Amino acid sequence: MSCWRNALARLKSLGFAPGVVYDIGAYRGGWARVASEVFPSAKFVLFEANADHAGALAALGHRHVIAALGAEDGGRRPFHVPRAGDVTGASLYVEKTTHYAAANVDMRAVETVRLDTLVARERLPLSEKVYTWWSYRAADWTAGDRGRRLDHIWVSRALKDQISDFAILRDARGWDRPSDHVPVTVTLEV
C-alpha cells in the first residue's frame, strides 16, 4: 500500500486534485482508503461486482455500488470467484494463476451495466468539468476547457425514478459552425 500512497502523493505534488474519484473494481476498498487519505476533499464512489465485499465497502463510509461494469446494460457475463486464497478478488476474466485454476474457482453469472447508466440511475457525482457551454471568444475551446454548466433538464418528482440515461453531447461543440451550447438529453422509461 505504500507504493499506492507514494504514487498518489506524487500526483498530488504535481497539482492533481480530483473532486470525484471512481474506484472501478474496488475489491475491499484498500486503494480507496489510501487515496482518500491523500485526497481527503475528494468524493469517492466505489464499484465492485462481487457482492461478497459489500460490507467491507460500506464500512469505509464512501458511496459504493455493487455492479459488474460492461459494454451493455443487461448483458450476462461469467464471473470467476476464487474459493481459496486472498488474491485481488474475483474477475470477469480468467487469470492464469493457481488461484484461478478450475478446481479453485466458482463461476457465477452476473449482469452487466454501463457506467453512464449507473451514473444516471444512482445519481452519482460527476467531475467538476461537466460543461454544456463554451465561449466563442476562445480560439481553441478545448485548450483550457473553461466552460459553464448552463443547460439543464428538470423533471418532476414523479418522473425522477424513471430516468435511465442522460448525455451531454460535448463533441457537438467541435462541429462546423457549432452553437456555443451543446445538446443535453435524458432518457425516461415511462
C-alpha positions as CSV (number, residue, x, y, z in Angstrom):
1,M,0.0,0.0,0.0
2,S,2.9,2.3,0.4
3,C,3.5,2.2,-3.3
4,W,0.0,3.4,-3.8
5,R,0.5,6.2,-1.3
6,N,3.8,7.2,-2.9
7,A,2.3,7.3,-6.4
8,L,-0.8,9.3,-5.3
9,A,1.4,11.7,-3.3
10,R,3.5,12.3,-6.4
11,L,0.3,13.1,-8.4
12,K,-0.8,15.5,-5.6
13,S,2.7,17.2,-5.7
14,L,2.2,17.8,-9.4
15,G,-1.1,19.6,-8.7
16,F,-3.5,16.8,-9.3
17,A,-6.5,17.4,-7.0
18,P,-9.6,15.3,-8.0
19,G,-13.0,16.4,-7.0
20,V,-14.5,12.9,-7.7
21,V,-12.8,9.5,-7.8
22,Y,-14.4,6.4,-9.2
23,D,-12.7,3.2,-8.0
24,I,-13.6,0.5,-10.5
25,G,-13.0,-2.9,-9.1
26,A,-12.8,-1.7,-5.5
27,Y,-12.4,-5.2,-4.1
28,R,-12.5,-4.5,-0.3
29,G,-11.6,-0.8,-0.6
30,G,-7.8,-0.8,0.2
31,W,-6.8,1.5,-2.6
32,A,-9.7,3.9,-1.9
33,R,-8.8,4.0,1.8
34,V,-5.2,5.2,0.9
35,A,-6.4,7.5,-1.9
36,S,-8.9,9.2,0.4
37,E,-6.1,9.9,2.9
38,V,-4.1,11.6,0.2
39,F,-7.1,13.4,-1.3
40,P,-9.4,14.0,1.7
41,S,-11.6,16.5,0.0
42,A,-12.5,14.3,-3.0
43,K,-15.7,12.4,-3.2
44,F,-15.2,8.6,-3.7
45,V,-17.6,6.2,-5.4
46,L,-16.5,2.5,-5.2
47,F,-17.6,0.0,-7.8
48,E,-17.3,-3.8,-7.2
49,A,-19.0,-6.7,-8.9
50,N,-18.6,-9.1,-6.1
51,A,-21.5,-8.6,-3.6
52,D,-19.4,-10.6,-1.0
53,H,-17.5,-7.4,-0.4
54,A,-20.4,-5.0,0.1
55,G,-20.0,-5.0,3.9
56,A,-16.3,-4.1,3.7
57,L,-17.0,-1.3,1.3
58,A,-19.9,0.1,3.4
59,A,-17.6,0.2,6.4
60,L,-15.3,2.7,4.6
61,G,-18.0,5.3,4.6
62,H,-17.8,6.1,0.9
63,R,-20.6,5.6,-1.5
64,H,-20.4,2.1,-3.2
65,V,-22.3,0.4,-6.0
66,I,-22.3,-3.4,-6.4
67,A,-22.4,-3.9,-10.2
68,A,-20.4,-5.5,-13.0
69,L,-19.5,-2.8,-15.4
70,G,-19.7,-3.7,-19.1
71,A,-20.3,-2.5,-22.6
72,E,-24.1,-3.0,-22.5
73,D,-26.9,-2.9,-20.0
74,G,-28.4,-6.3,-19.2
75,G,-25.6,-8.4,-20.6
76,R,-24.6,-11.6,-18.8
77,R,-21.0,-12.5,-18.1
78,P,-19.3,-15.3,-16.3
79,F,-17.8,-14.1,-13.0
80,H,-14.8,-16.1,-11.6
81,V,-14.6,-16.2,-7.8
82,P,-11.6,-18.0,-6.3
83,R,-12.7,-20.3,-3.4
84,A,-9.4,-20.1,-1.5
85,G,-6.6,-17.6,-1.2
86,D,-6.7,-13.9,-0.6
87,V,-6.0,-12.5,-4.1
88,T,-7.1,-9.3,-5.6
89,G,-10.6,-10.6,-5.9
90,A,-12.9,-12.0,-8.4
91,S,-12.8,-11.2,-12.1
92,L,-14.8,-11.2,-15.3
93,Y,-11.6,-12.6,-16.8
94,V,-9.8,-15.8,-16.0
95,E,-6.3,-15.0,-14.8
96,K,-3.5,-17.5,-15.5
97,T,-2.6,-18.2,-11.9
98,T,-3.2,-21.1,-9.5
99,H,-5.9,-19.0,-7.7
100,Y,-8.0,-19.2,-10.9
101,A,-7.4,-23.0,-11.6
102,A,-10.6,-24.8,-12.4
103,A,-10.6,-26.6,-9.1
104,N,-10.4,-23.4,-7.1
105,V,-12.9,-21.2,-9.0
106,D,-16.7,-20.8,-8.6
107,M,-18.5,-19.5,-11.6
108,R,-21.3,-17.0,-11.1
109,A,-23.3,-15.3,-13.8
110,V,-23.5,-11.5,-13.3
111,E,-25.5,-8.9,-15.1
112,T,-23.5,-6.1,-16.6
113,V,-24.4,-2.4,-16.6
114,R,-22.8,0.5,-18.4
115,L,-21.1,3.1,-16.2
116,D,-23.1,6.0,-17.7
117,T,-26.3,4.2,-16.9
118,L,-25.2,3.8,-13.3
119,V,-24.2,7.4,-13.0
120,A,-27.7,8.4,-14.1
121,R,-29.6,5.8,-12.2
122,E,-27.7,6.2,-8.9
123,R,-27.3,10.0,-9.3
124,L,-23.5,9.7,-8.8
125,P,-21.4,12.8,-8.6
126,L,-19.7,13.9,-11.8
127,S,-16.3,15.6,-12.2
128,E,-16.3,19.3,-11.9
129,K,-15.7,19.8,-15.7
130,V,-19.1,18.8,-16.9
131,Y,-20.0,21.7,-19.2
132,T,-22.7,22.5,-21.7
133,W,-21.4,25.9,-22.9
134,W,-18.0,27.3,-24.1
135,S,-17.4,30.8,-25.2
136,Y,-16.8,31.7,-28.8
137,R,-14.0,34.1,-27.6
138,A,-11.6,31.2,-27.0
139,A,-9.8,30.3,-30.2
140,D,-9.5,26.7,-29.1
141,W,-12.4,25.9,-26.8
142,T,-10.7,22.6,-25.7
143,A,-7.4,24.0,-24.7
144,G,-8.3,25.4,-21.3
145,D,-11.7,23.6,-21.2
146,R,-13.2,26.6,-19.5
147,G,-16.9,26.3,-19.9
148,R,-20.0,26.6,-17.9
149,R,-22.8,24.2,-16.9
150,L,-25.7,26.4,-18.2
151,D,-28.1,23.9,-19.7
152,H,-30.2,21.6,-17.5
153,I,-33.1,19.2,-17.8
154,W,-35.6,19.3,-14.9
155,V,-38.1,16.5,-14.2
156,S,-40.9,16.3,-11.6
157,R,-40.6,14.1,-8.5
158,A,-43.0,11.7,-10.2
159,L,-40.5,11.2,-13.1
160,K,-37.2,11.2,-11.3
161,D,-37.1,7.4,-10.8
162,Q,-37.8,6.9,-14.5
163,I,-34.5,8.4,-15.6
164,S,-32.5,5.6,-17.2
165,D,-29.8,7.6,-19.0
166,F,-28.5,11.1,-19.8
167,A,-26.0,12.5,-22.2
168,I,-24.1,15.8,-22.8
169,L,-23.1,15.8,-26.5
170,R,-19.8,17.6,-25.9
171,D,-18.5,16.7,-29.4
172,A,-21.2,18.9,-31.0
173,R,-19.2,21.9,-29.9
174,G,-16.5,20.9,-32.4
175,W,-18.8,20.6,-35.4
176,D,-18.6,23.1,-38.3
177,R,-20.4,26.3,-37.3
178,P,-21.5,25.0,-33.9
179,S,-23.6,26.7,-31.2
180,D,-21.7,27.7,-28.1
181,H,-24.2,25.3,-26.3
182,V,-24.2,21.6,-26.7
183,P,-27.3,19.3,-26.6
184,V,-28.3,17.7,-23.3
185,T,-30.6,14.7,-23.4
186,V,-32.3,12.5,-20.9
187,T,-34.0,9.1,-21.4
188,L,-37.1,8.4,-19.4
189,E,-38.6,4.9,-19.0
190,V,-42.3,5.7,-18.8
